Amino acid sequence: MPTVTLASGLTLSYADQGDASGPAVLMLPGPIDSWRSYQPVLDLLPREVRAVAVSQRGHGESDKPEAGYGVQDCAADVVALLDALALERAVLAGHSGSCLVARRVALDHPERVAGLVLEASPTTLRDDVGLVRFVESVVCTLEDPIDPGFVRSFVVGTSSANVAPDLVDLLVRETLAVPARVWKQTFAGLLEYDDRAELPLLGAPTLLVWGGADALVSRDMQDQLARSIPGADLLVYPGVGHTPRWEDPARFGGDLAAFVRGLRP
């Protein structure tokens, strides 16, 4: 797959498909996932949409610097990636913790963001009791090489039984490429970040996508986001877990394409 080197010198791995002159969507996988976690959706998107999925720093085949895994760091990478790909504006589609990255870009660089698709987005993870417990008891103890059994349990635990076994195998292989220090710094950054007071300043059209059986991010969080982000729409996928695009890629791809089409002047 192609790679791109940013002005900072960081090299990122990514997938790029569709009409180069069409509306662009930049997909930001959730923490620990690579661009390949969007493969089920990429296969279904219409060619009129330019779809770019990226492995963020520390993930997949992208560079893995020693430091710089906070939300602000990843948001700066997104802007630099848009520059490197000569994309003036794009819809940012984020998942889980990476929704915070997408929101940060939209707050700091609204002229670069045509819209937001926030899949399983938390309001904030600062002081989240469950995540703090997971970080303290599990993430802080990780050492390289990370146990494949642990990685499989993590992937399964953050998805659902409805995810195809071959996709689970792919996700496990990709997750094993993430060093222990990246796990630690990524989750530490998520526990520090809170942009709730700024959400009313978001001007980009926003679509919230949430699975009704999500055990990690609550419906209450979605309702709070829908109230805080001006004009945000919420789509609920009944019976679906934390990653709707894995369980129902056809619906997610259709909803994403419809959102992009609706943004055209």
N, C-alpha and C positions, 0 to 999 in steps of 0.2 A: 504494500500500500504506500501511497505517497507520504512524504514528510515535508514540512515547511519550517524554515528557520526564521524566527521573529527578530525584530530589531535588537532585542535584548541578547540575542545569541542562543536562546532556547529553541530546541528543535522539537516539534510536535508531530505525532502521527495522526493521520486523519483519512476519512473517506469523503469523496466529492462526486456527486452524481447529479444528473438532470440538466436542464437548459441553463447554460451559463448566463444567459440574459434574463432568466426568469426571476421571480421573487425568491429570495434566499432565506433558508432556515439553518441556523447553527445550533447543533444539538450538543448539550453538555451532560454527559453521563453523571450519575450520582457518585458519591465517594467510593473509591476502590474499583469502579467499573471503567472499562475502556470504551472506545468508539464502537466496538463490536457488539456492545449491549443494545445498540440501536439497529442491528442488522435485520431483525424481523420487520421493523417498520420501513427501513430503507427499501426493502424488496417490494413494498406495496405502494410507495408514493408515486404520484403521477410525474411523468418526465418534465412537465411544465414547471415543477418546483425544483430549484437548485437546493439540494440537501447536503449539508456538510456536517459530519459527525466527527468529533475530535476526542482523542485521548488527552486529558489534561495532564499537566506536569506531574511526574511521578507515577503515571499509570500506563499500562500497555507498553507500547514500544516508544513512547515519548521519553525525552530526557528526564533524569531523576536527580535534580540538584540536591545539595545537602540540606537546604533550607528554603523557606518561602512558600508555605502551604496554607496560608491564611486566605480567607475569602477575598480580601483586597488584592492579594498576589494573583489569584486565579482570575479575578475580574480584569486586572491589567493585562494578563495574557490574552483574554478574549478580545480586547480592543486592539492589541498588537496583531492578533490573528486576522481580524477583519482588515486591518491595514495591509498585511502581507498577502491576503487573497484579493485585494482591491475591491472589497465589499463596502460600499458606503453605508448601507443599512441592512439589517437582517432581523428576522424574527428569532428570538432566543428561546429555545426549548430546553428547559432544565428538569432534572429529576432529583427529588429528595433534597439533600444538602446543597446540591448544585443550583437549586432554585435561588438560594441566597446569592450565589455568584451572578446569576442572570439579573436579579433585582438590583445588585450593586452597580452593574454596568448601566442599567436603565436609569438609575438615579444619577450617576456621575456623568454619563454620556448619552443623554436622551436622544440626541440627533442621530445616533448610530443604531437605535433599536426601533424597529417597525412594529413590534408586538412581543408579548411574552406568553409562552405556554408553560405553565408551572404544574408539573406532574408530581403528585404526592408531596406538595410543598409544606414544610413546617412554617409556623409563624416565626419562631426562633427556637434554637436548641440550647440557648444559654441556660445553664442550671437545670436542664432536663434530667429528671431523677433517673430514668431508665438508661439514658445515654451515659450519664456520669458513672453509673454503676458498671456499665459495660466497658467503658474506657479504663476505669480504675482496676477492675478485676480481670479483664481480658487483654485489651489493647496494650496497656502498659507492660504486660508480661511477654509480649511477642518478641521473638528473636528469629533472625534469618538462619537457615531457610525456614519459612513458615510451613507448618504442618498442613499437608493437603487435606487431611480429614477435617481440620478446623475450618479451612477455607470452604470446603463443601458444605459444612454445617451452617456457615455464615450465609452463603448464597441461598441455600434452601430456606433458612430462617428469615431472610429478608424478601423472599418471594412467596410462593405458595405451591401447593401440590399440583396446581393446574399448569405449571410451566413445563414445557416439553423437556424430556430427559436429555436430548442432544443439545438443547440450549443451555441447560444447567452445566453440562460437561464443558461447553465453550466458555461460559462465564467463570467456571472454576479455573480453567487454564489461564484465562486473562488475569484473574485476580492474583494468581500465584506470581505474577510478574511484579507485584507491588511490594517493595521492601518494607520491613517492619517500621523503619523510621518514618516512612511516608504515612503509614497507618496512624502512627502516634501524632505526627504533626498535623495531619488533616483533621483528625477528630478533635484535637486540642483547639484548632482554629474555629471549628464549628461551635464548640462550647463557649467561645468568647464573643461570638458575633450576635448583634441584635439591631435590626434596622426598623423595628416596628413603628417607632415615632416618625420615620420618614415615609412610610408607605402611602400616606395621602398625597405625597408629592409625585408619585408615579403617574406619568402621562401616557404611557404606552398602552394600547388595547391589551387586555389581559384575559387569558382563558385558564381557569383552574381545572385540572383533571384529577379526580380522586377515586380510589377504589373503596366501595362500601364496606369491604372486609379488611381494610388496612389496619393492622394491629400496631403500627409504628407511628403513624401520623393521624391525628384524630379528626373527626368531622367538625368538632368545635374549632379547631385550627382553621379549617376551610371557611367556616362561617365568619371567623374573625378576619381572614384575608379578604373575603368578599365584601365585608363592610368597610375595610380600611383602604382597599385599592379602588380608586374611582372607576366605575363602570365595569368592574370585573364580573365575568360570567363563570359559573361553576357547573361542571359536568360530573355527575356521579355514575360510576360503573358498578351496578349492584353485584355483590358477591365476589368482587375482584379485590386482590390484595394490594401490597405496597407498590407494585410496578405494573400498572395497567397495560403498558405497551407490550409486556411479555405475555400476559394472559389473553389479551384481545388486541393483537397488533392490527387487525383489519379495521376495527372500530377506531383505534387510536390514530392510525394513518389517515382514515377518512375524516376524522374530526380535525386533525392538524391541517390537512389540505383545505378543508372548508374554511377554517380560520384564516389561512393565508389568502385564499381567494376573496374573502370578505374584506380584506384590508386594501384591495386594489382601489385606486381612485375612480 
